């Protein structure tokens, strides 16, 4: 019996254009990462997620990238996990199932842990694993064509790629409605659930995402990264521990050039010129 999401060995690539499922364009300081399987409505496979993890490692260490846009080619963000791989669950042994699933969860964990802010650009279907992927982003912008669903329960399986991301964004009550009923919902309801930061007309999607990304290009990236860490890591700590985390992480910025530039610009009543240093 083939394994669910059988482990795929993805070689380290120095040319980002060599990926089978993704396109990566860097226009300093903005990186645009595009899921590129339009013929499959951007369904997710093991290779897709393993490549995503490798790209995340590359972006994490790229000091020229201050903000990341996540999007897809075609009319739909993603219809979720490829049905051919879901079919392989039936009859699978428990041990490889656990190992493979933990590995794929790590792919999303690695992507979510990127130090840069990540903005998801959403249109069309955003279903199952596609929805959980955008929940690993910091900001979600969708147009009114977007349709959302977590259909896993209808297939007899629970949500398996990070349900708690959804719970932390939308709350327990809304998540139970989305997951346990497994019904589709439109962009207005997604916005009401708190899943979306911006809901716009289709004609305004690109400009809204672009404007949001450019706002980060004018902010000190090291400070933005520290703020992201404080929020994400502090959410799981006690108040005292989270406040200690703030002190520890901020202390690491005291000698940074951007911190000194920000303070100088404030007192000199001019716009700061941050360099990511």
Residue pairs with C-beta under 8 A, 6 or more apart in sequence:
1 88
1 91
1 92
1 93
2 88
3 88
3 92
3 96
3 97
3 100
4 85
4 86
4 88
4 89
4 92
4 96
4 97
4 100
4 101
5 45
5 46
5 49
5 85
5 100
5 101
5 103
5 104
6 46
6 88
6 100
7 46
7 100
7 103
8 46
8 47
8 50
10 47
10 50
10 51
10 54
12 54
13 19
13 54
16 24
16 55
16 58
17 23
17 24
19 51
19 55
20 47
20 51
21 35
21 36
21 37
21 45
21 47
21 48
21 51
21 52
22 33
22 34
22 35
22 36
22 48
22 51
22 52
22 55
23 33
23 34
23 36
23 73
24 31
24 32
24 33
24 34
24 55
25 31
25 32
25 34
26 32
26 62
26 64
26 65
28 64
28 65
29 64
29 65
29 66
29 67
29 216
29 217
29 221
29 276
30 65
30 66
30 67
30 68
30 69
30 213
30 214
30 217
31 59
31 62
31 65
31 67
31 68
31 69
31 116
32 68
32 69
32 71
33 55
33 59
33 68
33 69
33 70
33 71
34 71
34 72
34 73
35 42
35 48
35 70
35 71
35 72
35 73
35 77
35 78
36 42
36 72
36 73
37 43
37 48
37 73
38 72
38 73
38 74
38 75
40 79
40 82
41 74
41 76
41 78
41 79
41 125
42 72
42 73
42 74
42 76
42 77
42 78
42 79
42 130
43 78
43 79
43 80
43 81
43 82
43 83
44 78
44 80
44 81
44 82
44 129
44 130
44 133
45 81
45 82
45 85
46 85
46 100
46 104
49 104
49 107
49 108
50 107
52 107
52 108
52 111
53 106
53 107
53 110
53 111
56 110
56 111
56 113
56 114
57 110
59 65
59 68
59 114
59 116
60 113
60 114
60 115
60 116
63 276
64 276
65 116
66 116
66 216
66 217
66 219
66 221
66 224
66 276
67 116
67 117
67 118
67 119
67 213
67 216
67 217
67 221
68 114
68 116
68 117
68 118
68 119
69 118
69 119
69 121
69 209
69 213
70 118
70 119
70 120
70 121
70 133
70 134
70 137
71 77
71 120
71 121
71 209
72 78
74 124
75 123
75 124
75 145
76 123
76 124
76 125
76 126
77 120
77 121
77 122
77 123
77 124
77 125
77 126
77 130
77 134
77 146
78 125
78 126
78 127
78 128
78 129
78 130
78 133
79 125
79 127
79 128
79 130
80 127
80 128
80 129
80 130
80 131
80 151
81 128
81 129
81 161
86 155
86 157
89 97
89 157
101 160
104 161
105 160
105 161
105 162
108 132
108 133
108 136
108 161
108 162
109 162
111 118
111 133
111 136
112 136
112 137
112 165
112 232
115 225
115 228
115 229
116 221
116 224
116 225
117 138
117 139
117 216
117 224
117 228
118 136
118 137
118 138
118 139
119 137
119 138
119 139
119 140
119 141
119 209
119 212
119 213
120 133
120 134
120 137
120 139
120 140
120 141
121 141
121 205
121 206
121 209
122 134
122 140
122 141
122 142
122 143
122 146
122 196
123 142
123 143
123 145
123 146
123 202
123 205
124 145
124 146
124 147
125 146
125 147
126 134
126 142
126 146
126 147
126 148
127 147
127 148
127 149
127 150
127 151
127 184
128 149
128 150
128 151
128 152
129 161
131 148
131 149
131 150
131 166
132 159
132 161
132 162
132 163
132 165
132 166
134 140
135 162
135 165
135 166
135 169
135 195
136 162
136 165
138 228
139 197
139 198
139 212
140 195
140 196
140 197
140 198
141 196
141 197
141 198
141 199
141 200
141 205
141 208
141 209
141 212
142 187
142 190
142 191
142 196
142 198
142 199
142 200
142 205
143 187
143 199
143 200
143 201
143 202
143 204
143 205
144 186
144 187
144 188
144 199
144 200
144 201
144 202
145 187
145 202
146 186
146 187
146 190
147 184
147 185
147 186
147 187
148 178
148 184
148 185
148 186
148 187
148 189
148 190
148 195
149 182
149 183
149 184
149 185
150 159
150 166
150 178
150 179
150 182
151 182
151 184
152 158
152 159
152 160
152 179
152 182
153 159
153 179
153 180
153 181
153 182
154 182
158 179
159 166
159 179
163 175
163 179
166 175
166 178
166 179
167 175
168 235
169 194
169 195
170 178
170 193
170 194
170 195
171 194
174 193
174 194
178 185
178 193
185 193
187 196
187 199
188 199
190 196
190 199
191 199
198 208
198 212
200 208
216 224
218 274
219 274
220 256
220 258
220 259
220 261
220 262
220 272
220 274
220 276
221 258
221 274
221 276
222 253
222 256
222 258
222 276
222 277
223 253
223 258
223 259
223 262
226 249
226 250
226 252
226 253
229 245
229 249
230 242
230 245
230 246
230 249
233 242
233 245
234 241
234 242
234 245
234 246
235 242
237 245
253 259
256 277
257 275
257 277
258 272
258 274
258 275
258 276
258 277
261 272
261 273
261 274
261 275
262 272
262 274
264 272
265 271
265 272
265 273
266 272
